[in-house]
Amino acid sequence: MLKGWVEEIESEVLGYLRGRQPASLHDLASALRISEALALSYITILAREGKVTIGGLGVREN
């Protein structure tokens, strides 16, 4: 059951990212209705597997 759930989440993340590149973490999280922290976790896993790339890091000035 867990494997199917993970594959479903992966499919949702990859489906969102297709055609929306570059995408922001905020937009991905909002689209999937999850926290940015959880979205980052999914992205990190997919990046380790070589399925997505991460770019555009910077410092936010508040």
N, C-alpha and C positions, 0 to 999 in steps of 0.2 A: 504494500500500500504506500509506504513512504517513497519508494522509487518512482511510482507513478505520479505522486504529488510533486516531487522535485522536477520531474520532466515537464509537468504542466506549467510550473512556475517558470522554468527555463524557456519554454515555448512562448509564454506571455511576454517575458522580458525581450527575447529576440524579436518577436513579432512587433512589439512597440518600436524597437530601435530601427528595424528595417524601414527605410524611407524617412527617418527622422534623425539624420546624422549631420552634425553632432547634436546630441540630446543632453539636456541638463539632468542632473540627479533629481532635482526638484520636480521637473516635468514627468520623469519616469515614475517617481513615487506617487505623484498626484494621479496619473493615469491608471496605475495599478491599485490605488487606494491603500497604500502602505506607507510606513514611515520612511524617511530618507535613510535612516540607519539600516533598515531592512533591505531597501533597494541597493544600498552600497554593498551589503553582504552578498546579495545575488550577483551584482556586477563583479565583485572580487572573485567569486567562485568561477564565473564564466571567463574572466580574464586569465585566471590560472590555467584553465582548460584550453586557452587560446581561441575562444569563441567570440570574444569582444576585445576591443582595445580601449584603453583609458588614456585620455589626453586632456589638455586644457586646464591643468591645475594652476592655481594662483592663490594669492593672498587677498582676502576680502577686507576692505577697509570699512570699518563701522563708524 
